[in-house]
Amino acid sequence: MNETDMVTEILEIFWKEKLRFAQYCFDELATLDAQTFQEKGKTGKSPQWVLGQMISYDKTFRFYLPIALKISSFFFFHSFKDQEIEKDLETIRDHYTPPAFPSHFWEIQITEAKELKIKALDPLVAVQCESWKEVLTQLEAKLSLISESDAYRKRYTSLTGIHTISGAINNSTEFCHYLWNRHMGNPN
């Protein structure tokens, strides 16, 4: 991405958290072989199913983002204030209430989706991780088209409600984190 294709500052905060989470998942999945990847765990779901659900959720987000922004353009919404964004984020976090991210999560340094490193040795795991990376790269490209003013003004409408764009990114992260912790456990 060049300088003009960067995600705006307000969205970048939440986007980096999303990318950290994806990198964390890639790192945790790196040691799995195909059998373990497809094997159902204690909750009856396999790591493959969990990753598939996260990919699917972000594909939906990627698909509906431009549509939601166009719909939002037809309405004359006022700009969000920082307090409204915080309230939106709190509502999302209260909805999922996942455990805190592991401490080493915050040590992951990443700024763009193309920087995601897939370390999986098993081809099946690597292919699914590559699929998620591709979705995130495409989603990032769509997010980078949103101006700073639109990031504060436009809304994202989904089945979970009408969110700020920052909230929509955070909703995606929180949902994926919830799925991960519920079915993969928190290994720290």
C-alpha positions as CSV (number, residue, x, y, z in Angstrom):
1,M,0.0,0.0,0.0
2,N,1.3,3.5,-0.7
3,E,0.7,6.5,1.5
4,T,-2.6,7.4,-0.1
5,D,-4.0,3.9,0.4
6,M,-3.5,3.8,4.2
7,V,-6.4,3.3,6.5
8,T,-7.3,6.6,8.2
9,E,-6.0,7.2,11.7
10,I,-9.3,6.5,13.6
11,L,-9.8,3.2,11.8
12,E,-6.2,2.2,11.9
13,I,-6.3,1.8,15.7
14,F,-9.0,-0.9,15.4
15,W,-7.6,-2.4,12.2
16,K,-4.2,-3.0,13.8
17,E,-6.0,-4.9,16.6
18,K,-7.8,-7.0,14.0
19,L,-4.5,-7.7,12.2
20,R,-2.8,-8.6,15.6
21,F,-5.5,-11.1,16.3
22,A,-5.2,-12.7,12.8
23,Q,-1.4,-13.0,13.3
24,Y,-2.0,-14.5,16.7
25,C,-4.3,-17.1,15.2
26,F,-1.8,-17.8,12.4
27,D,1.0,-18.3,15.0
28,E,-1.2,-20.6,17.1
29,L,-2.3,-22.7,14.0
30,A,1.3,-23.0,12.6
31,T,2.2,-26.2,14.4
32,L,-1.0,-28.1,13.6
33,D,-1.0,-30.9,11.1
34,A,-4.0,-31.7,8.8
35,Q,-5.4,-34.3,11.2
36,T,-5.3,-32.1,14.3
37,F,-6.6,-29.2,12.2
38,Q,-9.7,-31.2,11.2
39,E,-10.2,-33.0,14.6
40,K,-13.1,-31.9,16.7
41,G,-12.2,-30.5,20.1
42,K,-14.0,-30.5,23.4
43,T,-16.8,-28.2,22.0
44,G,-17.4,-30.4,19.0
45,K,-15.7,-28.0,16.6
46,S,-12.4,-28.3,14.8
47,P,-9.8,-25.6,14.3
48,Q,-10.6,-25.8,10.6
49,W,-14.3,-25.0,11.4
50,V,-13.3,-22.1,13.7
51,L,-11.0,-20.6,11.0
52,G,-13.7,-21.2,8.4
53,Q,-16.2,-19.3,10.5
54,M,-13.8,-16.4,11.0
55,I,-13.1,-16.2,7.2
56,S,-16.8,-16.3,6.5
57,Y,-17.6,-13.5,8.9
58,D,-14.9,-11.3,7.4
59,K,-16.0,-12.1,3.9
60,T,-19.4,-10.9,4.8
61,F,-18.0,-7.8,6.3
62,R,-15.9,-7.2,3.2
63,F,-18.9,-7.7,0.9
64,Y,-21.4,-5.5,2.9
65,L,-19.0,-2.7,3.8
66,P,-19.4,-0.8,0.4
67,I,-23.1,-1.4,0.4
68,A,-23.5,-0.1,4.0
69,L,-21.5,3.0,3.1
70,K,-23.6,3.7,0.1
71,I,-26.8,3.3,2.1
72,S,-25.4,5.5,4.8
73,S,-24.7,8.2,2.1
74,F,-28.5,8.6,1.5
75,F,-29.0,9.6,5.1
76,F,-27.8,12.9,6.6
77,F,-26.1,11.5,9.7
78,H,-24.2,13.9,11.9
79,S,-20.6,13.1,12.7
80,F,-19.9,10.8,15.6
81,K,-18.1,12.3,18.6
82,D,-15.4,10.2,20.2
83,Q,-17.7,9.5,23.1
84,E,-20.2,7.9,20.8
85,I,-17.6,5.7,19.2
86,E,-16.5,4.6,22.7
87,K,-20.1,3.8,23.6
88,D,-20.5,1.8,20.4
89,L,-17.3,-0.1,21.2
90,E,-18.4,-0.8,24.8
91,T,-21.7,-2.1,23.6
92,I,-19.9,-4.5,21.2
93,R,-17.5,-5.7,23.9
94,D,-20.4,-6.2,26.4
95,H,-22.2,-8.3,23.7
96,Y,-19.3,-10.8,23.4
97,T,-17.5,-10.4,26.7
98,P,-14.5,-12.6,25.7
99,P,-11.6,-13.1,28.0
100,A,-8.7,-10.7,27.6
101,F,-6.2,-11.3,24.8
102,P,-3.1,-13.2,25.9
103,S,-0.3,-10.9,27.1
104,H,2.0,-11.6,24.1
105,F,-0.8,-10.6,21.8
106,W,0.2,-6.9,22.3
107,E,3.8,-7.6,21.3
108,I,2.7,-8.5,17.8
109,Q,3.8,-5.6,15.5
110,I,1.8,-5.3,12.3
111,T,0.4,-2.4,10.3
112,E,-0.9,-3.9,7.1
113,A,-2.6,-7.1,6.1
114,K,0.1,-7.9,3.6
115,E,2.5,-8.2,6.5
116,L,0.6,-11.1,8.0
117,K,3.0,-14.1,8.2
118,I,1.7,-17.6,7.7
119,K,4.1,-20.1,9.3
120,A,1.9,-23.2,8.9
121,L,3.9,-26.1,7.6
122,D,0.8,-28.3,6.7
123,P,-0.6,-27.3,3.3
124,L,-4.2,-27.6,4.4
125,V,-3.7,-25.2,7.3
126,A,-1.6,-22.9,5.2
127,V,-4.2,-22.7,2.4
128,Q,-7.0,-21.7,4.9
129,C,-4.7,-19.1,6.6
130,E,-3.9,-17.7,3.1
131,S,-7.6,-17.5,2.4
132,W,-8.2,-15.4,5.5
133,K,-5.1,-13.2,4.7
134,E,-6.5,-12.5,1.2
135,V,-9.9,-11.5,2.7
136,L,-8.3,-9.2,5.2
137,T,-6.1,-7.7,2.4
138,Q,-9.2,-7.0,0.3
139,L,-11.1,-5.6,3.4
140,E,-8.2,-3.3,4.2
141,A,-8.3,-2.0,0.6
142,K,-11.9,-1.1,1.1
143,L,-11.3,0.5,4.5
144,S,-8.5,2.6,3.0
145,L,-11.0,4.2,0.7
146,I,-12.9,5.7,3.7
147,S,-11.9,9.3,4.4
148,E,-11.4,10.6,7.9
149,S,-14.7,12.5,7.8
150,D,-16.6,9.5,6.5
151,A,-15.0,7.3,9.2
152,Y,-16.8,9.6,11.7
153,R,-20.0,10.2,9.7
154,K,-21.0,7.0,8.0
155,R,-22.5,3.9,9.6
156,Y,-22.2,0.2,9.0
157,T,-25.5,-1.6,9.1
158,S,-25.5,-5.3,10.0
159,L,-27.5,-8.0,11.7
160,T,-25.8,-7.0,15.0
161,G,-27.0,-3.4,14.6
162,I,-25.9,0.0,13.2
163,H,-22.3,0.6,14.1
164,T,-19.7,3.3,13.6
165,I,-17.1,2.0,11.1
166,S,-14.6,1.7,14.0
167,G,-17.3,-0.3,15.8
168,A,-17.8,-2.6,12.8
169,I,-14.1,-3.4,12.6
170,N,-14.1,-4.0,16.4
171,N,-17.2,-6.2,16.1
172,S,-15.4,-8.4,13.6
173,T,-12.4,-8.7,15.9
174,E,-14.5,-9.4,19.0
175,F,-16.7,-12.0,17.2
176,C,-13.7,-13.9,15.9
177,H,-12.0,-13.7,19.3
178,Y,-15.1,-15.0,20.9
179,L,-15.2,-18.0,18.5
180,W,-11.5,-18.6,19.0
181,N,-11.8,-18.7,22.8
182,R,-15.0,-20.7,22.8
183,H,-13.7,-23.5,20.6
184,M,-9.9,-23.3,20.6
185,G,-9.4,-22.4,24.3
186,N,-7.1,-19.8,25.5
187,P,-3.7,-21.5,25.5
188,N,-1.8,-19.0,27.8
